[in-house]
Amino acid sequence: MEGLAAAGASRTHITKREWLRISGTPDAVVSQIRAYDRLGVNYLIACFPVGHEKTSLRLFADEVMPALA
C-alpha cells in the first residue's frame, strides 16, 4: 500500500499485488483502508481466516469500524 495514496489521482487502477490483502493490527488495517479511501475506493469485501472468523470479525467490528466512522 505504500505509495498508493501518494500517487493519488494519477493512478487509475490498483494491481492485484496491491489489493490482494489488508492485514495486521487494527491500527494497521485502519491505515490501509484509509489509503484505499483516499484513492477513491468506495467499497471493500472482507474475508477472514478460516478458523478465526468469529474472533477476527469481532476485532474488526470493535476496533476497526469505529475508527472509520
CYANA upper distance limits for C-alpha pairs under 8 A (distance plus 0.5 A):
  1 MET  CA      5 ALA  CA      8.24
  1 MET  CA     18 GLU  CA      6.61
  1 MET  CA     32 GLN  CA      7.29
  1 MET  CA     35 ALA  CA      7.88
  2 GLU  CA      6 ALA  CA      8.48
  3 GLY  CA      7 ALA  CA      6.67
  4 LEU  CA      8 GLY  CA      7.28
  4 LEU  CA     11 ARG  CA      8.43
  4 LEU  CA     35 ALA  CA      7.69
  4 LEU  CA     36 TYR  CA      8.45
  4 LEU  CA     39 LEU  CA      7.92
  5 ALA  CA     35 ALA  CA      5.92
  5 ALA  CA     36 TYR  CA      7.71
  5 ALA  CA     38 ARG  CA      6.57
  5 ALA  CA     39 LEU  CA      6.46
  7 ALA  CA     11 ARG  CA      6.57
  8 GLY  CA     38 ARG  CA      7.74
  8 GLY  CA     39 LEU  CA      6.32
  9 ALA  CA     39 LEU  CA      7.58
 11 ARG  CA     39 LEU  CA      8.49
 14 ILE  CA     18 GLU  CA      6.62
 14 ILE  CA     19 TRP  CA      6.96
 15 THR  CA     19 TRP  CA      6.92
 16 LYS  CA     20 LEU  CA      6.16
 22 ILE  CA     29 VAL  CA      6.70
 22 ILE  CA     32 GLN  CA      7.14
 22 ILE  CA     33 ILE  CA      8.24
 23 SER  CA     28 ALA  CA      7.72
 23 SER  CA     29 VAL  CA      6.27
 24 GLY  CA     28 ALA  CA      6.00
 24 GLY  CA     29 VAL  CA      6.40
 25 THR  CA     29 VAL  CA      6.68
 26 PRO  CA     30 VAL  CA      6.65
 26 PRO  CA     59 LEU  CA      8.03
 26 PRO  CA     60 PHE  CA      7.62
 26 PRO  CA     63 GLU  CA      6.72
 26 PRO  CA     64 VAL  CA      6.12
 27 ASP  CA     31 SER  CA      6.72
 27 ASP  CA     64 VAL  CA      7.84
 28 ALA  CA     32 GLN  CA      6.72
 29 VAL  CA     33 ILE  CA      6.63
 29 VAL  CA     64 VAL  CA      7.62
 30 VAL  CA     34 ARG  CA      6.60
 30 VAL  CA     64 VAL  CA      6.38
 30 VAL  CA     67 ALA  CA      7.49
 30 VAL  CA     68 LEU  CA      7.45
 31 SER  CA     35 ALA  CA      6.79
 32 GLN  CA     36 TYR  CA      7.00
 33 ILE  CA     37 ASP  CA      6.75
 34 ARG  CA     38 ARG  CA      6.74
 34 ARG  CA     68 LEU  CA      8.41
 35 ALA  CA     39 LEU  CA      7.04
 36 TYR  CA     40 GLY  CA      7.07
 36 TYR  CA     41 VAL  CA      5.98
 37 ASP  CA     41 VAL  CA      5.65
 37 ASP  CA     42 ASN  CA      7.10
 48 PHE  CA     52 HIS  CA      7.48
 48 PHE  CA     53 GLU  CA      5.68
 48 PHE  CA     56 SER  CA      6.86
 48 PHE  CA     57 LEU  CA      7.64
 49 PRO  CA     53 GLU  CA      6.31
 49 PRO  CA     56 SER  CA      8.25
 52 HIS  CA     56 SER  CA      6.42
 53 GLU  CA     57 LEU  CA      6.33
 54 LYS  CA     58 ARG  CA      6.60
 55 THR  CA     59 LEU  CA      6.71
 56 SER  CA     60 PHE  CA      6.58
 57 LEU  CA     61 ALA  CA      6.55
 58 ARG  CA     62 ASP  CA      6.41
 59 LEU  CA     63 GLU  CA      6.22
 59 LEU  CA     64 VAL  CA      7.68
 60 PHE  CA     64 VAL  CA      5.34
 60 PHE  CA     65 MET  CA      6.73
 61 ALA  CA     65 MET  CA      5.83
 61 ALA  CA     66 PRO  CA      7.86
 62 ASP  CA     66 PRO  CA      7.28
 63 GLU  CA     67 ALA  CA      7.07
 64 VAL  CA     68 LEU  CA      7.03
 65 MET  CA     69 ALA  CA      6.79
